[in-house]
Amino acid sequence: MNSPKVVTIGLGYIGLPTSALIANNQIAVHGVDISQHVVDTINAGKIHIVEPDLDEAVANAVKEGYLIASTKPVSADVYLVVVPTPFKGNHEPDISYVQAATEGIIPLLKEGDLYIIESTSPVGTTEKMMQLIFSKRPELEGKIYLAYCPERVLPGNVMYELVHNDRVIGGVNEESTQKAISFYSQFVKGELHATNARTAEMCKLTENSSRDVQIAFANELSLICDKAGINVWELIHLANKHPRVNILQPGCGVGGHCIAVDPYFITSEYPLESRIIGQAREVNNHKSFWCAEKIKEAKKEFKLKYSREPKIALMGLAFKPNIDDLRESPAKYIVQRVLQEANDEEYFIVEPNIHEHNIFKLTDYNDAVEKADIIAILVSHNQFKNIEFHENQVILDFCGATN
């Protein structure tokens, strides 16, 4: 193994692809994860997550000796923190993983080292970690570089976007910014935009909050159109013919580890100022509840009309089309909510992108469509777009798959 130049802490959906990319540029990487299973999998040249082209990148990096995984960090020149930032309490961001990762490397830091946080973080986190480092190692003050650089990649296209997307890089001072830029320039082809740490932290939160607000507008329109007897898909299609209008498509809520999460990092810190952002979160959460209620109503109406329990297909569990990622998925929430009030109806739960689920028994989508009386489309997977429905089936399309 080449002596490590980079330590990455966190080998998940972003940490592993980033580690593999750096290692494939012939920079020695020592990846750290708390899971022994993850470490063993990577050291065998295999992967524990689904992402196109990642398997090849990891296999090659391990074979060439540029990537090794471990549960403990070692001394290096660059430290990348790529750990989760979950919630605690009432949607308050929890930076304890970032802090634990930082504390783990404090004894290893030396003059000239570069420390970068990539984890989505509340504004001021990089400065907080700097204070933590200098409180324990005061002799390093002014002698190491600290920066924040958020990822902005799309699941399913991570390996391409890590290279080609622009990056926003903010140091705690100008020297740190430039040091981080020269590091990323070794493997990123997109433009590298210099700023300060606080702006870089806010930039990541702003990008995802902006998407959340725009989706909330579309979801709110869908609720209004349902009451007004208007096809929301046709309405948006026509409104978007205006040269300066670009309304997104409604769905059954908002999921994923970014758009459904990051706005809370702003609203928890600035509750009085972030009213539109907070309201958008409420609208998008309510849409999932509304979809579940619509399925329950359809169930009651069917029973009244035919004097029997319906067979119901719930189509999709992922948080967006054509991926296997179920994190923060509104579709999963809807399925859980509907099943909580299940009686004697038969349910077919469909997710073509995964083979099995630890809670739900999955059904092939063709079987589900053939047998179901009510079909609720929760995710616009490609497989659902050309389905031929039977005449008497009740179709609840919450994501425009049939439009």
N, C-alpha and C positions, 0 to 999 in steps of 0.2 A: 504494500500500500504506500502511495506517495504521502509525504508528511502533510497533514491537513492545513490548508490555507483558510478554509471556510468551515464554520460550524453552523448548521441549521438546526434550530430547536422547534420540533413539531414536524411530523412526517405524514400529514393528512392531505386533503384535497389540493392545497396550495404548496405546502412544505415539500412534499415528495416531488412533484413536477419541477419545482424551482431547484431542488437539490440535483435532480437528474440533468436539468438543462445546464447548470453550472459545471457539473462533473463532465458532461459531454463536450465542454469547451476546454477540457484537460486542466481543470482547476480542481485540486483535491478537496473533497467535501466529506465531513464527518457529520452524518445526520443523527439527531437525537430524538427519541420518542419514549414515553413512559411505558408503552406496551411492548413486552418481550416478543409477543406474536408478530407485531409489525416489524420489529428489528430483525427477527429470524427470517421472515418472509423476504425482506429487502436484501439481506445478506445472501440469500439463496438466488438472488437475481430475479425475484418475482415481485408482484404488486398485490396490495390488499384493497385497492379501490378500482373502480371502472373509469377509465379515461383513455380515449383513442391515442395510440402511439406511445403511451407512457410505458407500457410493458417493454417495448423495444429499447427505449431510452434508458430505463433502469437496468435491464439485462446487460446492455453494452457498457454502462458506466461502472457496474460492479465487476464485470469481466476484465475491463481495462485497468481496474484498481484505483479508479478515481472516486468511487463512492463506497463508503462503509457506514453501517448503521450501528447504533449503540444506545444504551439507556442512560449513558453519562457523557457530559461534554468533555472536551479536551482543549488544550491550548491551541489557539489559531490566531490568524490576523484579522479575520472578519467574523462577526457573530450576527446571525439573522434570527430574529424571534418571529416564528410563524405558528403561534398557538391559538386555540379558540378564545374568544371573549364572549362568554355566555351571559345570561341574565341572573340577577338575584332579586328577591323581593318583587316590587311592582315595576318590572321592566327596567331595573337599574343595571347598567353595564357592570360586569364583574371582571376586573383586570387582575384578579389574583393569579391566573395562569401566566400572564405576562410578567408579573412580579416574581413568581416562583422561578420562571425561566431565567430572569435577570439575576436573581440571587444565586442561581446555580453556576453562573459564569463569573461572578464578581471576583472570586479568588484567582481566576485564570487570567484576568485582564492585565495587559502590560502597555507601556508607553507606545503610542502610534497605532493602537488597535482601533478598528471601526465597529461600532455597535449600531444595528439597524432594527427597528420594529417594522414588520409588515402586517401584523395582526390589526384588524379593524379596532380602533381605540377611541375613547372619548378625547376631546380636545384637552391638551395639557399632559397627556400620558407620557410622552417622550421626556418632557421636562421633569416629571415626577420620578421617572426611572433614573434620570441623570442625577437628581438629588440623592436618590437611594444609593447609587454607585459611589458618589463622592462622600456620602456620610460614612461609608465603610472603607473606602480607599481614597482618603483626602489627597494623598500624594499624586493621584492621577488627574486632578483638576487641571484643565487646560492642556492635558497631554494625550487625551484620547478623543475620538470623533464619534458623535452621536447623531443619528438621523432617523427620519420616518419616511417610509416609501410604501404606500398601499398597493395591493394587487388590484387589478381590474380585469379579470378574465371571465370567460363564459364557459361553464361546464360543458364538456363535449368538444371544446376547441382550445383547451388550455395550453397545450404544447405550442401551438401556432401563436396564440395571443401573447404568451409570456415573452416571445421574441419580438413580435411586430407591433404590439400596442405601445403608445406613448406612456411614459411614467412621470409621475409628479414626485419630486424628491425634496424633502425639507429637512435641513439640519438645524441643530440648536444654535449654530453660528455659521458664518459664510464658509469657513474652512471645512466644517463637517459636511456641508452641502456638496462642496466640490469633491471631497474625498469619496462620498457616496456615489456621485455621478461618475467618477472615474471607475469605480467598482462595477456599476451596472453596465457601463459602456462596453465591457468585455463580452457581454452575451445578449444585450438588448439592442435590436435594430431600430425600434421606434424612437421618437424624439424624447429626450430627457429634460423635463422642465424644472428649473430651480426655483425654490421658494423657501419659507421657513417651516419648522416642524408643526406649529399650530395650524397653519394654512393647509399643509399637506394632510393633517389629520381631518380637518373640516372638509377638505375636498372630497375625500372618500365618502364621508357621511352625506355630503350634499348630492353627489352623483346618484346614490341610491334613494335618497329622500325625494329627489326630483322625479325619478321613475315612479315611486310609490304614489306621489301626488297626481301624476298624469294618469296612472292606472285607476286611482280612486275616482277621477272625473269620469272615466269610461264606465266604471262599475256603478257609479251614482246614476249616470244616464240610463243604464240597463234597468235599474229599479224604477225610474220614472217611466220609461217606455213600456215596461210590463204593465203598469197601471193605466197608461194611456192607450194601450192596444196598438203599439207601434213596434215594428221589427227594428231592434236597435242596430243590427248588423247593416241593414240597408241604410238606416239613418246615418251611421258613421261613414259608410262608403260615400254617401252623397255629400255630407258635410266636408269630407276631406278633398272634395273636388275644388274647394276654395283654395287659392294659391298660398294662403298663409295659415291654413288650419291643418293640423296633423294629430287627430285624436287616436289614441291607442285602442286596442281591442279589449272589451271586458272579459272577465273570466269568473271563476268561482271563489276568488279571493287572491291573496298574494302569498307566495311561499319562498322557500330557499333561505340560505344562510346569510343573505345580504339585504335584499330589498325589504323583507319582512322584519328585519332586525335592526338595521343601522339607524332608521329614523328615531328609534327610542334613545339612541346615544345622544341625540340632540334634545329631544323633548325632556329627558330626565335632568339635563343640566340647565336648560333654558325653557322651563315650562310656560312662562307667561308670554315669551316672545314667539314661540313656535306653534302658533294656533292652527295654521293651515296644515302643517306637517302632522300635528297630533290628530286633527280631524280626519286627515287622509287615512291614517292608520285605523281609526275607528270605522270608517266607511268600508275599507278593505276587509277588516275582520268581520264586520256585520254581513258582508256579502256571502261569506261562507255559511253563516248561521241561516241566512235567508234561503240559500240553495237547499240546505237540509230541510227547512220547513216546507219548501215547495215539493220535495220528494214525499214528505209525510202527507201533505194535502192530496197529492196524486194517488197515493196509496188508499186513502179514505174514499176518495171519489170512485176509484175502481171497484172497491168493495161494495159500495152502495149500488153501483150500476150492474155488477155481475154477480153479486151475492157470493163471492168467494175471495180468498186471499190472493193478491197478485204475486207473480214471480218478478223479482226486481233485479236488473243488472246495474251495477255501479261501476262505471267505466273510467279507470285511471286512478292511480294513487300518487304518482310523482308530482313534484311541485311545478313542473312545466313540461311541455311536449317533448317526447322522444329522448328522455334521459331516464336513468334508474334511481335518481336522487330523491329521497322522500323527506328531506329535512324541512321542517316548518310547513309541510304541505297542506294547503287548504282542502284538497281532495281527501286526504287521509282523515282530517278532522270531520269532514262531512260524513264519510263512511262510518266513523266511530259514533257520531251523533245519531245517525239513522238507525244503526244497529242497537243502540241503547234502548230504543223504543220498539224493537222488533217483537212481533207476536208469532204467528204461524206462517208468515210469508217466507218464501224461499228466496235467498239472495245469491247472486253470482257476482263475485268481486273480481275485477279484471285489472291486471297491470302487465302488459305484454313485455315490458323491459326488465322484469325480475322473474326469477324462477320460483321462488317461494318467499313467504313472509311469516314471521314468528307468531303473528296473531291471526291474520286473515288467511282463509283457505282460498287460493286463487283458481279462477276458471279461465279456460281459453276463450278469447273474445268471440270467436265464431259460435261456440257452444252457447255462450251467454246470450248472444243476440237471437239465436235460433229459439231459445226456450223462454225468454223474458216477455212479460206483458208490459212492463215499464222499463224504459232504458234511460238512465241518467248519465249523460256524457260530462265528465268532470275535468278531463284533460284532453286537449286537442292532439292526441297522438296520430301520426300518419295512418296507422292501421284503422282508425275509426272514421276516416274521411270518405271512404267509398263503400261504406256498409249499405246493403239494401235491406230496408226495414219492411216488416209485414204491415198489412193494411190497418189492422186494429191495434197495433202497438202504440203506447203513449211514449213520445220522445221528449225528453227534457234536455235540451242542448244548452249547457251553461257556458260554453266556450267557443261557440261558432263553428264547430267541426263540420256541421252539415250545411253551412252557408257557403 
